[in-house]
Amino acid sequence: MAVGVLAAAVPAEAASDGGAAVNALVRARLAEDAGDPAAALSALTSAASAAPDLPGLRGRILEQAIQAGDLIAARGAAAQLWANGERRFDAQLVLVVDAMKRSDWKGARAFLGGRPDKTGGDAIANLVTPALNSWIDVGAREKEPERHLIAALSRGRLEPTLALEAALVRVAAKQSTEGARLAADTVLSDRTSQLAALRLAATLDAAGQADAAKALRGRTAMAAGGREDPMLLLSGQPVTTARGGAAHWLGLLADGLARTPNGSPKLPLLFARSAYWLGDQDWTVRSALVEALDRNGQGRDAMALLADSRTAQPAALQMRHAELLAEAGDMASAVKLADAAARAEPVARSLLIRFADIARRANDPAAAERAYMGLEATLGDAPDDMSLRGSLLIARAELKLQAGDWDGAEPLMEKAVNLRPGDATILNFAGYSALERRKNVKQSLARIEAAWKAEPQSASITDSLGWAYFLTGRIDDAVPLLELAQRGEPGNAVIVEHLGDAYWQAGRRFQARYTWRAAALLAEADMAARIEAKLRDGLSAATTAP
């Protein structure tokens, strides 16, 4: 918004105050554009002091307060919007959360019913209202607090997460036997229901229903198929209060909405903030807020949230903190924190894999090797474990090759090939790694050909075979394969350079230079220098792609 437009929107009495409102609005817009909600909120508050009746101002204050995590400012803006008849959903949720935080159950219920949906078509309200009504009833010690969730179930197809939430409400309302019975009849059909089931299992344990909790955890593990979802690793805290129950539910919604492709980041952030205001020591809520902040471009706020904890955080959150540090460029701190998180008990393979990824990005082969060795120690003889073992051997071999240690890498690759002789990825890696070093050329070429026969649609394997033919002098066979690979991955600089080299050797010099120029646009420093030399002097042994 231009300064002139802002000035025109400010009432005359505000303009007479030295343009304070205009200046504040300009500062707010700049802060919003810079992704600094705290500064934007401060500036908008100043504008409101100078021009309290400026249209749309309270809504902007509310939005920035939510992003900044300022409940007091959010409550003030929401209350004014509500009093003026602007019954926005974000204002409603803030007012409900604030009332629940103060144990004002009557007020929370009034705000929750303050936006009647006569058609029943408000999808967001349908997600929020039944559960929050039930948790408000728990806080107010009403009879049958789960009735709102049960009614929501009866209006449509069975939703396992709603049924599990009803069971959780029953347990929190000191009806653990009834809660266990309802949970036993619920099918865990999706990820959200599995997350809800783990929270219910922890709550059943705390309520003395150990057998029901064990059975529910077993069903959850079976439904999850061994997947180590970070949220599944964080779902072991019991829910014992109305505020905790509402926080858990809003956190679940925030997590689910954040995973919606092409969705706005504002709605998951609203739910995650609301959940955190109610339960800041709930690990799933903290995780949901971290992801919502990161998705909203507030990565520094996400890191600050993970760095500022009153108690030691679980390993999954420590690992997420390490990943955010890596994204911010602090690789040394990221590796150190990831290493500590990966050593936590019980050992989680997913955390070791994430540690390895951070270590590789940090170019820390010693840390990556620790991660791979830790992973290998978790493996047994199951088919999935054997598959992962082969991948680990290749990953360790790649570290050796990067250090120039062919003698250390070769036995690892051979072991991987013997373990998984039909794996195209392993055959391609072993064959190409040897061929580019001119080792065991005949065997290497045979391995790459076998890999390509298994996965001819793979651009990287097609490139490997085409380049293998180039290196062995079969230029007429190399060119069509490299053209096919380039069509599959036109943005891959390595493939494009390979194709340019093959064109040159085939005598197609104009196409070679054109292709090298395309590769130069994609290349990093070392490759760019090599391509520049080829464009100037033509292909030579010294400038042929490795």
C-alpha positions in Angstrom: 0.0 0.0 0.0 1.5 3.4 -1.0 2.0 6.1 1.5 -0.5 8.4 -0.3 -3.2 5.8 0.0 -2.5 5.3 3.7 -2.6 9.1 4.2 -6.0 9.2 2.5 -7.3 6.4 4.7 -6.4 8.2 8.0 -9.0 10.5 9.4 -8.3 14.2 9.5 -7.9 14.3 13.3 -5.2 11.6 13.0 -3.4 13.4 10.2 -3.2 16.5 12.3 -1.1 14.6 14.9 2.1 15.1 12.8 1.2 12.2 10.6 1.8 9.7 13.4 -0.7 7.2 12.1 0.6 7.3 8.6 4.2 6.8 9.8 3.1 3.9 12.0 1.2 2.3 9.2 4.2 2.5 6.9 6.4 1.0 9.5 3.9 -1.8 10.0 3.8 -2.6 6.3 7.6 -2.7 6.1 7.7 -5.0 9.1 5.0 -7.2 7.6 6.9 -7.5 4.4 10.1 -8.3 6.3 8.4 -11.1 8.2 8.8 -9.4 11.6 5.3 -9.7 13.2 6.4 -8.3 16.6 7.6 -5.1 15.0 4.5 -4.9 12.8 2.3 -5.4 15.9 4.1 -2.6 17.7 3.7 -0.2 14.8 0.0 -1.1 14.3 -0.6 -0.5 18.0 0.9 2.9 17.6 -1.3 3.6 14.6 -4.4 2.5 16.6 -3.5 5.0 19.4 -3.4 7.8 16.8 -6.4 6.6 14.7 -8.5 4.1 16.6 -11.3 4.0 14.1 -9.1 3.3 11.0 -11.0 0.6 9.0 -9.4 -2.8 9.0 -6.8 -1.9 11.6 -8.1 -4.2 14.4 -8.1 -7.2 12.0 -4.4 -6.5 11.1 -3.5 -6.2 14.8 -5.2 -9.5 15.5 -3.3 -11.2 12.6 0.1 -9.9 13.6 -0.6 -10.7 17.3 -1.3 -14.3 16.4 1.9 -14.5 14.3 3.9 -12.9 17.1 2.4 -15.0 19.8 1.0 -12.1 21.8 -2.2 -13.4 23.5 -2.9 -10.1 25.3 -2.8 -8.1 22.1 -4.7 -10.8 20.2 -7.4 -10.9 22.9 -7.8 -7.1 22.9 -8.1 -6.9 19.1 -10.5 -9.9 19.0 -12.7 -8.4 21.7 -13.0 -5.1 19.8 -13.9 -6.9 16.6 -16.4 -9.1 18.4 -18.0 -6.1 20.1 -18.3 -4.3 16.7 -20.1 -7.3 15.2 -17.1 -8.6 13.2 -17.5 -12.3 14.1 -14.4 -13.6 12.4 -13.3 -17.1 13.1 -9.8 -16.1 14.3 -11.3 -13.6 16.7 -13.7 -16.3 18.0 -11.0 -18.9 18.5 -8.7 -16.4 20.4 -11.6 -15.4 22.7 -12.5 -19.1 23.3 -8.9 -20.0 24.1 -8.5 -17.0 26.4 -11.6 -17.9 28.3 -10.5 -21.5 28.7 -7.1 -20.4 29.8 -8.8 -18.4 32.6 -11.2 -21.4 33.4 -14.1 -19.2 32.3 -16.1 -22.1 30.9 -19.3 -20.1 30.6 -17.6 -17.4 28.6 -15.8 -20.0 26.4 -19.1 -21.6 25.6 -20.8 -18.3 24.8 -18.0 -17.3 22.4 -18.0 -20.8 20.8 -21.7 -20.4 20.0 -21.3 -16.8 18.9 -21.0 -17.6 15.2 -24.0 -19.8 14.4 -23.7 -21.9 11.3 -27.3 -22.4 10.2 -26.4 -24.4 7.1 -23.8 -26.6 8.7 -21.4 -25.9 5.9 -18.6 -24.2 7.8 -15.9 -27.0 7.5 -13.5 -25.4 9.9 -16.2 -24.9 12.6 -17.2 -28.5 12.1 -13.7 -29.5 12.9 -13.4 -27.3 16.0 -16.8 -26.9 17.7 -17.7 -30.5 18.8 -14.3 -31.2 20.4 -14.0 -27.8 22.1 -17.6 -28.0 23.4 -16.7 -31.4 24.9 -13.5 -30.1 26.6 -15.4 -27.0 27.9 -17.9 -29.4 29.5 -15.0 -31.4 31.1 -13.8 -28.1 32.6 -17.3 -27.2 33.7 -17.8 -30.7 35.1 -20.9 -31.2 33.0 -22.4 -34.7 32.6 -21.7 -36.7 29.4 -19.1 -34.2 28.0 -18.4 -36.5 25.1 -22.0 -36.0 23.7 -20.9 -33.3 21.3 -18.4 -35.6 19.7 -20.8 -38.5 19.6 -23.4 -36.3 18.0 -20.9 -35.2 15.3 -20.2 -38.8 14.6 -23.8 -39.6 14.1 -24.3 -36.9 11.5 -21.9 -38.4 9.0 -19.6 -41.3 8.3 -17.7 -42.7 11.2 -14.6 -40.6 11.9 -12.1 -42.6 14.0 -10.3 -39.5 15.3 -13.6 -38.0 16.6 -14.4 -41.4 18.2 -11.0 -41.5 19.9 -11.4 -37.9 21.0 -14.7 -38.9 22.6 -12.9 -41.7 24.4 -10.2 -39.3 25.6 -12.9 -36.9 26.9 -14.4 -39.8 28.9 -11.1 -40.8 30.4 -10.3 -37.2 31.3 -13.8 -37.0 32.9 -12.9 -39.9 35.2 -14.8 -42.5 33.1 -11.8 -44.5 32.0 -13.6 -47.8 31.6 -16.1 -46.3 29.2 -13.3 -44.6 27.4 -11.4 -47.8 27.0 -14.5 -49.6 25.7 -15.1 -46.9 23.0 -11.5 -47.0 21.9 -11.5 -50.8 21.5 -14.3 -50.5 18.9 -12.5 -47.8 16.8 -10.5 -48.6 13.6 -7.3 -46.7 13.3 -7.6 -45.9 9.6 -5.2 -42.9 9.1 -2.3 -41.0 10.6 -4.4 -38.6 12.6 -6.3 -41.4 14.3 -3.0 -43.1 15.1 -1.7 -39.9 16.8 -5.0 -39.6 18.7 -4.7 -43.2 19.7 -1.3 -42.8 21.2 -2.4 -39.8 23.3 -5.4 -41.9 24.5 -3.1 -44.8 25.3 -0.9 -42.5 27.5 -4.0 -41.2 29.2 -5.4 -44.6 29.8 -2.1 -45.6 31.4 -2.2 -42.6 33.7 -5.8 -43.6 34.6 -4.8 -47.1 35.6 -6.0 -48.8 32.4 -2.7 -50.4 31.5 -4.1 -53.4 29.6 -6.3 -51.2 27.4 -3.4 -48.8 26.8 -1.1 -51.7 25.8 -3.6 -53.1 23.4 -4.2 -49.7 21.8 -0.5 -49.1 21.4 -0.2 -52.5 19.7 -3.0 -51.6 17.3 -1.4 -48.2 16.6 2.0 -49.8 15.8 0.4 -52.2 13.4 -1.6 -49.5 11.7 1.5 -47.3 11.4 3.5 -50.1 9.8 6.6 -49.4 11.8 6.7 -45.8 10.5 8.6 -43.5 12.9 6.7 -40.3 12.2 8.1 -37.5 14.4 4.6 -36.8 15.8 4.2 -40.4 16.7 7.5 -40.2 18.7 6.1 -37.2 20.6 2.6 -38.5 21.4 3.3 -40.1 24.8 2.0 -37.4 27.2 -1.3 -38.0 28.9 -4.2 -35.6 28.6 -5.7 -34.9 32.1 -7.3 -31.4 31.9 -9.8 -29.6 29.8 -7.2 -27.1 28.7 -4.8 -29.9 27.8 -7.4 -31.7 25.8 -8.3 -28.6 23.8 -4.6 -27.9 23.2 -4.1 -31.5 22.0 -7.0 -31.2 19.6 -6.0 -27.9 18.1 -2.5 -29.1 17.7 -3.7 -32.2 15.8 -5.7 -29.9 13.5 -2.7 -27.6 13.0 -0.4 -30.5 12.1 -2.9 -31.9 9.6 -3.6 -28.5 8.0 0.1 -27.8 7.7 0.4 -31.0 5.6 -2.3 -29.9 3.1 -0.6 -29.2 -0.3 -0.8 -25.6 -1.4 -2.7 -24.6 1.7 -2.3 -21.2 3.3 0.1 -21.1 6.2 -2.1 -18.8 8.2 -4.8 -21.3 9.3 -2.4 -23.9 10.7 -0.5 -21.1 12.5 -3.8 -19.9 14.1 -4.5 -23.4 15.4 -1.0 -24.0 16.5 -0.8 -20.7 18.4 -4.1 -21.3 20.0 -3.0 -24.8 21.1 0.3 -23.4 22.5 -1.4 -20.7 24.5 -3.4 -23.5 26.2 -0.6 -26.1 26.6 2.9 -24.9 26.0 4.5 -28.0 27.5 2.6 -30.4 25.2 5.3 -31.7 22.8 3.0 -32.4 19.9 1.6 -28.9 20.2 5.2 -27.4 20.3 6.0 -29.5 17.2 2.9 -28.3 15.4 3.8 -24.6 16.2 7.4 -25.1 15.0 6.2 -26.4 11.7 3.5 -23.7 11.3 6.1 -21.0 12.1 8.6 -22.4 9.7 6.0 -22.7 6.9 5.0 -19.1 7.5 8.5 -17.9 7.0 9.3 -17.5 10.7 12.2 -19.9 10.9 14.0 -17.8 13.5 10.9 -17.8 15.7 10.7 -21.6 15.3 14.3 -22.0 16.4 13.8 -19.7 19.4 10.8 -21.8 20.5 12.9 -24.9 20.5 15.8 -23.2 22.2 13.6 -21.8 25.0 12.2 -24.7 27.0 11.6 -24.9 30.7 12.3 -28.7 30.6 14.5 -30.9 28.5 12.9 -31.6 25.2 12.4 -35.0 23.5 14.9 -36.2 21.0 12.5 -35.6 18.0 12.3 -31.9 18.9 16.0 -31.6 19.4 16.5 -33.1 15.9 14.1 -30.7 14.4 16.0 -27.9 16.1 19.2 -29.2 14.5 17.6 -29.2 11.1 16.5 -25.6 11.5 20.0 -24.7 12.6 21.4 -26.4 9.4 18.9 -24.5 7.3 20.1 -21.3 8.9 23.7 -22.2 8.0 25.0 -23.1 11.5 26.2 -26.5 10.5 28.6 -27.0 13.5 25.8 -26.5 16.0 23.4 -28.5 13.9 25.7 -31.6 13.9 26.4 -31.4 17.6 22.7 -31.2 18.5 21.7 -33.9 16.0 24.4 -36.2 17.3 23.1 -35.8 20.8 19.4 -36.3 19.7 20.3 -39.5 17.8 22.0 -41.0 20.8 18.8 -40.7 22.9 17.1 -43.8 24.3 15.2 -45.6 23.0 17.1 -45.5 19.6 14.9 -44.3 16.7 16.1 -45.1 13.2 14.4 -42.1 11.8 16.5 -39.8 14.0 19.7 -41.6 13.0 18.7 -41.1 9.3 18.1 -37.4 9.9 21.4 -37.1 11.8 23.2 -38.7 8.8 21.5 -36.2 6.4 22.7 -33.2 8.5 26.2 -34.6 8.8 26.4 -35.1 5.0 25.2 -31.5 4.4 27.8 -30.3 6.9 30.5 -32.3 5.0 31.3 -34.1 8.3 32.2 -37.6 7.2 33.0 -38.7 10.8 29.6 -37.7 12.1 27.9 -39.3 9.1 29.8 -42.6 9.7 28.7 -42.5 13.3 25.1 -42.2 12.2 25.5 -45.0 9.7 27.1 -47.3 12.2 24.3 -46.5 14.7 21.7 -47.4 12.1 23.5 -50.6 11.2 23.4 -51.7 14.9 19.6 -51.5 14.8 19.2 -53.9 11.9 18.2 -57.5 12.0 17.5 -60.1 9.3 14.0 -59.0 8.1 13.7 -58.2 4.4 13.3 -54.5 5.1 16.3 -54.5 7.3 18.4 -56.2 4.7 17.3 -53.6 2.1 18.3 -50.8 4.5 21.6 -52.5 5.2 22.5 -52.4 1.5 21.7 -48.7 1.3 23.9 -48.1 4.3 26.8 -49.9 2.8 26.5 -47.7 -0.3 26.2 -44.6 1.8 29.4 -45.5 3.7 31.1 -46.3 0.4 30.2 -42.9 -0.9 31.8 -41.2 2.1 35.0 -43.2 1.4 35.0 -42.2 -2.3 34.5 -38.5 -1.4 37.7 -38.8 0.7 39.5 -40.5 -2.2 39.7 -43.8 -0.5 38.9 -46.3 -3.3 40.4 -49.2 -1.3 38.1 -48.6 1.6 35.0 -48.1 -0.6 35.3 -51.1 -2.9 34.7 -53.8 -0.3 31.6 -52.0 1.0 30.2 -51.8 -2.5 30.9 -55.4 -3.2 29.2 -56.4 0.0 26.2 -54.3 -1.0 26.0 -55.9 -4.5 26.3 -59.4 -3.0 23.6 -58.6 -0.4 21.2 -57.1 -3.1 22.3 -58.4 -6.5 19.1 -57.2 -8.2 19.0 -53.7 -6.8 19.3 -51.3 -9.8 20.5 -48.4 -7.6 23.2 -50.4 -6.0 24.4 -51.9 -9.3 24.4 -48.5 -10.9 26.4 -46.9 -8.1 28.9 -49.6 -7.9 29.4 -49.9 -11.6 29.6 -46.1 -12.3 31.9 -45.5 -9.3 34.3 -48.1 -10.6 34.0 -47.1 -14.3 34.7 -43.4 -13.7 38.0 -44.5 -12.0 38.6 -46.9 -14.9 38.4 -49.9 -12.5 37.1 -53.3 -13.6 35.7 -51.8 -16.7 34.1 -54.9 -18.2 32.3 -55.9 -14.9 31.3 -52.3 -14.2 29.7 -51.9 -17.6 27.8 -55.1 -17.1 26.5 -53.9 -13.8 25.3 -50.6 -15.3 23.6 -52.4 -18.2 21.8 -54.7 -15.7 20.7 -51.7 -13.7 19.3 -50.0 -16.8 17.4 -53.1 -17.9 15.8 -53.2 -14.4 14.9 -49.5 -14.4 15.1 -48.0 -18.0 12.9 -45.1 -16.9 15.5 -43.8 -14.5 17.3 -40.7 -16.0 20.3 -41.1 -13.7 20.8 -44.8 -14.6 20.3 -44.0 -18.3 22.9 -41.3 -18.0 25.3 -43.8 -16.3 24.9 -46.2 -19.2 25.3 -43.6 -21.8 28.4 -42.2 -20.1 29.8 -45.8 -19.7 29.5 -46.2 -23.4 31.2 -42.9 -24.0 34.1 -43.8 -21.7 34.5 -47.2 -23.5 34.5 -45.6 -27.0 30.9 -46.5 -28.0 29.9 -43.0 -29.0 27.1 -44.0 -31.3 25.5 -45.9 -28.5 26.2 -43.2 -26.0 24.5 -40.3 -27.7 20.9 -41.5 -27.9 21.0 -42.7 -24.3 22.4 -39.4 -23.0 19.7 -37.6 -25.1 17.1 -39.7 -23.4 18.5 -39.0 -20.0 18.6 -35.3 -20.7 14.9 -35.3 -21.7 14.2 -37.0 -18.4 16.1 -34.5 -16.3 16.8 -31.4 -18.3 17.8 -29.5 -15.2 20.6 -31.9 -14.3 23.9 -30.2 -15.1 25.9 -33.4 -15.0 23.7 -35.1 -17.6 23.7 -32.1 -19.8 27.5 -31.8 -19.7 27.8 -35.5 -20.5 25.6 -35.0 -23.5 27.7 -32.1 -24.7 30.9 -34.1 -24.5 29.3 -37.0 -26.4 28.1 -34.6 -29.2 31.7 -33.3 -29.5 33.1 -36.8 -29.8 30.5 -37.6 -32.4 31.6 -34.7 -34.5 28.5 -32.6 -33.8 30.4 -29.5 -32.6 27.6 -26.9 -32.9 25.3 -29.0 -30.8 28.1 -29.7 -28.3 28.7 -26.0 -27.7 25.0 -25.2 -27.5 24.6 -28.0 -24.9 27.6 -26.9 -22.9 26.2 -23.4 -22.7 23.0 -24.9 -21.3 25.0 -26.9 -18.8 27.0 -23.8 -17.8 23.7 -22.1 -16.7 23.1 -25.0 -14.3 26.7 -25.6 -13.2 28.4 -24.9 -9.9 31.9 -23.4 -9.7 34.2 -26.4 -10.6 32.0 -27.6 -13.4 31.5 -24.0 -14.8 35.2 -23.5 -15.1 35.6 -26.8 -16.9 32.8 -26.0 -19.3 34.2 -22.5 -19.9 37.5 -24.1 -21.0 35.6 -26.5 -23.4 33.6 -23.6 -24.9 36.9 -21.8 -25.5 39.2 -24.6 -26.6 37.0 -27.6 -27.4 37.0 -31.0 -25.6 40.3 -32.4 -24.3 41.3 -35.2 -22.0 41.7 -32.6 -19.2 38.3 -31.1 -19.7 36.2 -34.2 -20.2 33.6 -34.6 -17.5 34.6 -36.9 -14.7 
